[in-house]
Amino acid sequence: MVRKTLSFSKEEEMLQASCALEDAFYNLMRPVKTLRIEVNDDTRRWGPRTPAMAAGLTDHTWTIEELMMTVVVPEAINT
């Protein structure tokens, strides 16, 4: 959290937005080497997987365009 707060997140709302974007990038777009699966293909032996693919939330690695075009509905806060 220190690295993220030292950047431009001077307000808590901006920090939360930055953390949410980083979480989405990691879970939907970045293949993790330890989650790869073996494929039966002549050109490669391993297929990349993201954490969201491993959890069964999506069937492909997302692009930046897909991530930016997705509307995320914020969770209601009961105070």
N, C-alpha and C positions, 0 to 999 in steps of 0.2 A: 504493500500500500504506500510505502514511502516514495518509491519511484514514481507512482502515479500522482501523488499529491504534489511532488516537486515540479511537475510539468505545469499545465495551465489551469488545473482544477482548483481555483480559488474559492469556489462556492460548492456547497455540498451537492446541489442538483447537477452541476457539471461533472463532479467526481462520480456520481452514480451513473450518469450517462456514459462516461468514459469507461467505467468498469463493465457496464452492460455490453458496450460495443466490443470490448476485449474478450468477454466471456462468449459472446456470439461468434466472434472470429475463431476463437480456439475450438469451440465445440462443433461448429458447422463447416468451417472452411479449411482448417489445418489438419492434414493427415498426421496421425501419430504412429511412429514406427512400431511400437509395441502392440498396437491393435491391428496390424496388417493380417490379411488372411491369405492362405495359399490358393492359387488359381491354377487351373489346368490350361495354360496358354503357352504356345511355343516361344513367344517373344519375351515373356517375363514370368517369374515364378511367384511373386507376391503381389497382391492387390492392396492399394492403400485404403485405409478407413479412418474416419474421423470419430471422435467420441459419440457424436449424435448417431452415426451409422451403427456403431457398436451397441448403442442403447435401443436401436430399432426406431428412432424418431424420424429418420430420413433414409433414402436409399441411394443418395449420391452426395458428392462433395459440392457444396454451394459455391456460387460465384459472388463477387462483390455486388453485381447488379441484383441478383436474387435477394441478397441480404438487405440492400438499401431499399428495395421495392416492397419488402415485407412490412406490414403494419403490425406493430406490437401493441396490444392493449394492456395498459398498466393495471397492475393488481390493485384492487380497492383496499384502502387503508382504513381500518376501523379504529377510530380514536375515542 
